[in-house]
Amino acid sequence: MAENPTVGDLFKAKALTDNDVRAAVDAYMADPTTSLFVFGDGYGLDLAVAVRSHAWAAQTVFNADATEHLKRAAVRTAILLARPERR
């Protein structure tokens, strides 16, 4: 595994589950200002920064015409590409 893995790398390595990623998406959708989300075996991610740092996700979640499904997909993509910190 990479020295500084993404959430997607951890997911592929089975260090994180689909339920972990889904819970992170749910947490962001419930509160877009979530600054720390801890999941898996002690990984933490600033969800607000992860989404804000991903151009497509940031644009999509604030688009009034975007469907809920599209917003969730954008948030999931941003989370999977983010690099969590080991806690």
N, C-alpha and C positions, 0 to 999 in steps of 0.2 A: 504494500500500500504506500501511497505517496507520503512524504514527510509532513505535508500540510494538506490533508485530504479535504475534499468537499463533502457535503452531506451526501451527495450522490455516490461518491467513492465509498463512504461508510455504509451506505445502503447496499451497494453491490457486494461489499465484503461481509454483509450480514451483521455488521456491528450496530446497525439501526434497522428497525422493521418498518413496514408500510404503515403500521399503526402509529409509530413515532412520527413519521413524516406527516401523516394525516392529522395528528394531534397538533403539530406545529402550524399547519395550514388553518385548522380550526381556531387556534389561539390568535393568529393574526387577524382572521376574519372577524372574530369577536372584539378584538381591540387592536387596531392598526398601530398603536403606540407601544406595543409590547417590546420592552427593551431587553429582556432576558428570558429565554425559553430553554429549559434544561431537559434533555432527552437522551435516550439510549443509556450507555454506560458512562455517564458523566460528561456529556458534551453540552456546551451552552452556545446559544446563538441569539444575537440581537435581531429579532425578526423585522423590526421597523427599518433598520439599516440594510438588511438583506434585500428587502423589497425595494426600498428607495434606491439602492445601488444598481438595480437591474432595470435598465431603461424601459423595456417593454412592460414589465410588471408594474413599475411605478406609473406608467401612463395608463395602463389598463384598469388598475384598481380605482382610479379616480375618474374614469370615463363613465358618465351617467348612462350611456347607451350600451355598455358592455353587460352581458348576461352574468349572472352569479356563477355559472359554470365556467365561463371564460376567465372571470376574476380569480376563481380558485385555481384554475390551471396556471395562470400567470404567477400567482403566489407560490404554488408548488414548484414551478420552474426556478424561481428566484431562490427558494430555500435549497433546492437540490444543488444549485451552483455555488451556494455560499460556503464559506470555510468556517466551521464552528471551532470554538476553543475547547480544549480539554479542561475539565473542571475537577 
